[in-house]
């Protein structure tokens, strides 16, 4: 007789981190909702990664705009 209380959790692939890298905040949200049942820490890390990369992207665009406007 098998015991169903010892259900093994599968570990999601590290490839899930590509979603927040390539799609920013939207990719991080998708990753979070898909991976959260299997690995909560990985889902949280993906969400944090997406927020950080989105903020870095916004800062980069603002700096480029300031540089471009100062050369006019």
MIVO-154615 format. One record per residue: x, y, z of N, C-alpha, C in turn; residue in one letter. Coordinates in nm, 4 decimals, decimal comma. Each point is the difference from the previous one (the first is absolute). Layout:
<pts>
nx:X | ny:Y | nz:Z | cax:X | cay:Y | caz:Z | cx:X | cy:Y | cz:Z | dolo:a .
...
</pts>
This chain:
<pts>
nx:0,0844 | ny:-0,1171 | nz:0,0000 | cax:-0,0844 | cay:0,1171 | caz:0,0000 | cx:0,0893 | cy:0,1240 | cz:0,0000 | dolo:x .
nx:-0,0254 | ny:0,0911 | nz:-0,0887 | cax:0,0831 | cay:0,1203 | caz:-0,0068 | cx:-0,0565 | cy:0,1094 | cz:0,0890 | dolo:x .
nx:0,0898 | ny:0,0796 | nz:0,0510 | cax:-0,0393 | cay:0,1085 | caz:0,0891 | cx:0,0004 | cy:0,1301 | cz:-0,0803 | dolo:x .
nx:-0,1134 | ny:0,0638 | nz:-0,0179 | cax:-0,0107 | cay:0,1212 | caz:-0,0803 | cx:0,0423 | cy:0,1255 | cz:0,0741 | dolo:x .
nx:0,0350 | ny:-0,0127 | nz:0,1276 | cax:0,0422 | cay:0,1190 | caz:0,0744 | cx:0,1432 | cy:0,0388 | cz:-0,0337 | dolo:x .
nx:0,0776 | ny:-0,0915 | nz:-0,0564 | cax:0,1383 | cay:0,0292 | caz:-0,0386 | cx:0,0083 | cy:0,0293 | cz:-0,1492 | dolo:x .
nx:-0,0696 | ny:0,0985 | nz:-0,0434 | cax:0,0021 | cay:0,0386 | caz:-0,1407 | cx:0,1282 | cy:0,0777 | cz:-0,0262 | dolo:x .
nx:0,0782 | ny:-0,0483 | nz:-0,0970 | cax:0,1239 | cay:0,0688 | caz:-0,0335 | cx:-0,0306 | cy:0,1210 | cz:-0,0863 | dolo:x .
nx:0,0635 | ny:0,1086 | nz:0,0343 | cax:-0,0163 | cay:0,1219 | caz:-0,0795 | cx:0,1058 | cy:0,0016 | cz:-0,1070 | dolo:x .
nx:-0,0380 | ny:0,0371 | nz:-0,1208 | cax:0,0981 | cay:0,0100 | caz:-0,1066 | cx:0,0642 | cy:0,1383 | cz:0,0049 | dolo:x .
nx:0,1248 | ny:0,0045 | nz:-0,0360 | cax:0,0704 | cay:0,1274 | caz:-0,0047 | cx:-0,0115 | cy:0,0577 | cz:-0,1393 | dolo:x .
nx:-0,0511 | ny:0,1220 | nz:-0,0122 | cax:-0,0109 | cay:0,0623 | caz:-0,1310 | cx:0,1383 | cy:0,0257 | cz:-0,0589 | dolo:x .
nx:0,0058 | ny:0,0043 | nz:-0,1290 | cax:0,1255 | cay:0,0238 | caz:-0,0708 | cx:0,0483 | cy:0,1428 | cz:0,0228 | dolo:x .
nx:0,1309 | ny:0,0173 | nz:0,0000 | cax:0,0589 | cay:0,1339 | caz:0,0126 | cx:-0,0315 | cy:0,0851 | cz:-0,1229 | dolo:x .
nx:-0,0447 | ny:-0,0633 | nz:-0,1064 | cax:-0,0356 | cay:0,0730 | caz:-0,1221 | cx:-0,1162 | cy:0,0969 | cz:0,0233 | dolo:x .
nx:-0,0762 | ny:-0,0198 | nz:0,1073 | cax:-0,1089 | cay:0,0927 | caz:0,0316 | cx:0,0519 | cy:0,1410 | cz:0,0237 | dolo:x .
nx:0,1269 | ny:0,0120 | nz:0,0407 | cax:0,0581 | cay:0,1328 | caz:0,0232 | cx:0,0135 | cy:0,0801 | cz:-0,1296 | dolo:x .
nx:-0,0114 | ny:-0,0664 | nz:-0,1146 | cax:0,0078 | cay:0,0727 | caz:-0,1273 | cx:-0,1223 | cy:0,0890 | cz:-0,0222 | dolo:x .
nx:-0,1130 | ny:-0,0371 | nz:0,0566 | cax:-0,1206 | cay:0,0836 | caz:-0,0154 | cx:0,0199 | cy:0,1404 | cz:0,0562 | dolo:x .
nx:0,0416 | ny:0,0162 | nz:0,1264 | cax:0,0191 | cay:0,1371 | caz:0,0488 | cx:0,1165 | cy:0,0714 | cz:-0,0674 | dolo:x .
nx:0,1003 | ny:-0,0752 | nz:-0,0465 | cax:0,1135 | cay:0,0635 | caz:-0,0669 | cx:-0,0437 | cy:0,0609 | cz:-0,1325 | dolo:x .
nx:-0,0772 | ny:-0,0736 | nz:-0,0781 | cax:-0,0379 | cay:0,0486 | caz:-0,1330 | cx:-0,1293 | cy:0,0812 | cz:-0,0016 | dolo:x .
nx:-0,0911 | ny:-0,0244 | nz:0,0945 | cax:-0,1301 | cay:0,0668 | caz:-0,0039 | cx:-0,0272 | cy:0,0892 | cz:0,1208 | dolo:x .
nx:0,1008 | ny:0,0220 | nz:0,0841 | cax:-0,0115 | cay:0,0938 | caz:0,1101 | cx:-0,1058 | cy:-0,0375 | cz:0,1011 | dolo:x .
nx:-0,0743 | ny:0,0990 | nz:0,0430 | cax:-0,0992 | cay:-0,0184 | caz:0,1061 | cx:-0,1098 | cy:-0,0983 | cz:-0,0405 | dolo:x .
nx:-0,0434 | ny:0,0069 | nz:-0,1231 | cax:-0,1035 | cay:-0,0930 | caz:-0,0470 | cx:0,0508 | cy:-0,1445 | cz:0,0047 | dolo:x .
nx:0,1225 | ny:-0,0218 | nz:-0,0441 | cax:0,0585 | cay:-0,1333 | caz:0,0056 | cx:0,0167 | cy:-0,0492 | cz:0,1423 | dolo:x .
nx:0,0356 | ny:0,0904 | nz:0,0907 | cax:0,0138 | cay:-0,0365 | caz:0,1402 | cx:-0,1321 | cy:-0,0407 | cz:0,0621 | dolo:x .
nx:-0,1058 | ny:0,0700 | nz:-0,0367 | cax:-0,1330 | cay:-0,0355 | caz:0,0513 | cx:-0,0449 | cy:-0,1355 | cz:-0,0524 | dolo:x .
nx:0,0232 | ny:-0,0246 | nz:-0,1282 | cax:-0,0365 | cay:-0,1293 | caz:-0,0587 | cx:0,0786 | cy:-0,1109 | cz:0,0695 | dolo:x .
nx:0,1307 | ny:0,0213 | nz:0,0158 | cax:0,0832 | cay:-0,0994 | caz:0,0682 | cx:-0,0502 | cy:-0,0247 | cz:0,1415 | dolo:x .
nx:-0,0311 | ny:0,1063 | nz:0,0710 | cax:-0,0452 | cay:-0,0126 | caz:0,1385 | cx:-0,1243 | cy:-0,0880 | cz:0,0105 | dolo:x .
nx:-0,0993 | ny:0,0273 | nz:-0,0826 | cax:-0,1258 | cay:-0,0728 | caz:0,0114 | cx:0,0109 | cy:-0,1442 | cz:-0,0479 | dolo:x .
nx:0,0935 | ny:-0,0295 | nz:-0,0893 | cax:0,0166 | cay:-0,1373 | caz:-0,0470 | cx:0,0856 | cy:-0,0820 | cz:0,0967 | dolo:x .
nx:0,1057 | ny:0,0608 | nz:0,0547 | cax:0,0981 | cay:-0,0743 | caz:0,0793 | cx:-0,0335 | cy:-0,0021 | cz:0,1496 | dolo:x .
nx:-0,0850 | ny:0,0876 | nz:0,0469 | cax:-0,0199 | cay:0,0169 | caz:0,1449 | cx:-0,0469 | cy:-0,1262 | cz:0,0718 | dolo:x .
nx:-0,0753 | ny:-0,0849 | nz:-0,0650 | cax:-0,0471 | cay:-0,1216 | caz:0,0669 | cx:0,1118 | cy:-0,1032 | cz:0,0165 | dolo:x .
nx:0,0962 | ny:0,0009 | nz:-0,0906 | cax:0,1099 | cay:-0,0964 | caz:0,0056 | cx:0,1168 | cy:0,0487 | cz:0,0842 | dolo:x .
nx:0,0315 | ny:0,1289 | nz:-0,0089 | cax:0,1178 | cay:0,0524 | caz:0,0701 | cx:-0,0241 | cy:0,1480 | cz:0,0307 | dolo:x .
nx:-0,0466 | ny:0,0280 | nz:0,1201 | cax:-0,0342 | cay:0,1377 | caz:0,0374 | cx:0,1207 | cy:0,0932 | cz:-0,0020 | dolo:x .
nx:0,1164 | ny:-0,0493 | nz:0,0431 | cax:0,1189 | cay:0,0848 | caz:0,0040 | cx:0,0446 | cy:0,0386 | cz:-0,1408 | dolo:x .
nx:-0,0053 | ny:-0,0945 | nz:-0,0925 | cax:0,0370 | cay:0,0292 | caz:-0,1381 | cx:-0,0980 | cy:0,0993 | cz:-0,0621 | dolo:x .
nx:-0,1277 | ny:-0,0152 | nz:0,0298 | cax:-0,1009 | cay:0,0920 | caz:-0,0522 | cx:0,0236 | cy:0,1409 | cz:0,0535 | dolo:x .
nx:0,0318 | ny:0,0098 | nz:0,1297 | cax:0,0274 | cay:0,1305 | caz:0,0606 | cx:0,1258 | cy:0,0622 | cz:-0,0607 | dolo:x .
nx:0,1040 | ny:-0,0809 | nz:-0,0193 | cax:0,1233 | cay:0,0509 | caz:-0,0597 | cx:-0,0218 | cy:0,0498 | cz:-0,1424 | dolo:x .
nx:-0,0834 | ny:-0,0703 | nz:-0,0757 | cax:-0,0311 | cay:0,0438 | caz:-0,1363 | cx:-0,0742 | cy:0,1323 | cz:-0,0017 | dolo:x .
nx:-0,0896 | ny:0,0172 | nz:0,0952 | cax:-0,0743 | cay:0,1256 | caz:0,0100 | cx:0,0931 | cy:0,1149 | cz:0,0383 | dolo:x .
nx:0,0892 | ny:-0,0253 | nz:0,0949 | cax:0,0972 | cay:0,1023 | caz:0,0402 | cx:0,0917 | cy:0,0347 | cz:-0,1173 | dolo:x .
nx:0,0450 | ny:-0,1020 | nz:-0,0725 | cax:0,0857 | cay:0,0233 | caz:-0,1167 | cx:-0,0707 | cy:0,0870 | cz:-0,1034 | dolo:x .
nx:-0,1269 | ny:-0,0264 | nz:-0,0241 | cax:-0,0732 | cay:0,0781 | caz:-0,0998 | cx:-0,0165 | cy:0,1453 | cz:0,0431 | dolo:x .
nx:-0,0235 | ny:0,0238 | nz:0,1288 | cax:-0,0134 | cay:0,1373 | caz:0,0490 | cx:0,1329 | cy:0,0738 | cz:-0,0136 | dolo:x .
nx:0,1093 | ny:-0,0663 | nz:0,0382 | cax:0,1324 | cay:0,0626 | caz:-0,0095 | cx:0,0343 | cy:0,0322 | cz:-0,1449 | dolo:x .
nx:-0,0223 | ny:-0,0947 | nz:-0,0900 | cax:0,0338 | cay:0,0235 | caz:-0,1409 | cx:-0,0885 | cy:0,1090 | cz:-0,0613 | dolo:x .
nx:-0,1250 | ny:0,0077 | nz:0,0418 | cax:-0,0884 | cay:0,1059 | caz:-0,0494 | cx:0,0479 | cy:0,1368 | cz:0,0468 | dolo:x .
nx:0,0390 | ny:0,0097 | nz:0,1267 | cax:0,0505 | cay:0,1273 | caz:0,0530 | cx:0,1297 | cy:0,0393 | cz:-0,0699 | dolo:x .
nx:0,0903 | ny:-0,0960 | nz:-0,0208 | cax:0,1258 | cay:0,0278 | caz:-0,0702 | cx:-0,0283 | cy:0,0479 | cz:-0,1423 | dolo:x .
nx:-0,0946 | ny:-0,0625 | nz:-0,0661 | cax:-0,0365 | cay:0,0414 | caz:-0,1351 | cx:-0,0552 | cy:0,1418 | cz:-0,0048 | dolo:x .
nx:-0,0841 | ny:0,0348 | nz:0,0951 | cax:-0,0570 | cay:0,1348 | caz:0,0062 | cx:0,1094 | cy:0,1022 | cz:0,0254 | dolo:x .
nx:0,0904 | ny:-0,0301 | nz:0,0931 | cax:0,1116 | cay:0,0916 | caz:0,0285 | cx:0,0872 | cy:0,0178 | cz:-0,1239 | dolo:x .
nx:0,0269 | ny:-0,1085 | nz:-0,0704 | cax:0,0809 | cay:0,0055 | caz:-0,1220 | cx:-0,0646 | cy:0,0905 | cz:-0,1054 | dolo:x .
nx:-0,1295 | ny:-0,0142 | nz:-0,0207 | cax:-0,0708 | cay:0,0821 | caz:-0,0984 | cx:0,0014 | cy:0,1468 | cz:0,0418 | dolo:x .
nx:-0,0202 | ny:0,0286 | nz:0,1277 | cax:0,0018 | cay:0,1382 | caz:0,0484 | cx:0,1381 | cy:0,0615 | cz:-0,0213 | dolo:x .
nx:0,1057 | ny:-0,0738 | nz:0,0326 | cax:0,1361 | cay:0,0520 | caz:-0,0193 | cx:0,0277 | cy:0,0262 | cz:-0,1468 | dolo:x .
nx:-0,0414 | ny:-0,0899 | nz:-0,0879 | cax:0,0203 | cay:0,0223 | caz:-0,1431 | cx:-0,0764 | cy:0,1226 | cz:-0,0488 | dolo:x .
nx:-0,1205 | ny:0,0208 | nz:0,0490 | cax:-0,0775 | cay:0,1173 | caz:-0,0399 | cx:0,0646 | cy:0,1291 | cz:0,0484 | dolo:x .
nx:0,0532 | ny:-0,0002 | nz:0,1199 | cax:0,0680 | cay:0,1172 | caz:0,0510 | cx:0,1234 | cy:0,0300 | cz:-0,0840 | dolo:x .
nx:0,0754 | ny:-0,1016 | nz:-0,0350 | cax:0,1189 | cay:0,0192 | caz:-0,0833 | cx:-0,0389 | cy:0,0535 | cz:-0,1374 | dolo:x .
nx:-0,1035 | ny:-0,0566 | nz:-0,0587 | cax:-0,0434 | cay:0,0435 | caz:-0,1332 | cx:-0,0528 | cy:0,1429 | cz:0,0027 | dolo:x .
nx:-0,0722 | ny:0,0368 | nz:0,1039 | cax:-0,0530 | cay:0,1360 | caz:0,0082 | cx:0,1094 | cy:0,1026 | cz:0,0307 | dolo:x .
nx:0,1044 | ny:-0,0411 | nz:0,0678 | cax:0,1065 | cay:0,0948 | caz:0,0333 | cx:0,0915 | cy:0,0257 | cz:-0,1201 | dolo:x .
nx:-0,0052 | ny:-0,0823 | nz:-0,1021 | cax:0,0848 | cay:0,0212 | caz:-0,1176 | cx:-0,0699 | cy:0,0864 | cz:-0,1045 | dolo:x .
nx:-0,1254 | ny:0,0341 | nz:0,0215 | cax:-0,0735 | cay:0,0817 | caz:-0,0974 | cx:0,0349 | cy:0,1469 | cz:0,0173 | dolo:x .
</pts>
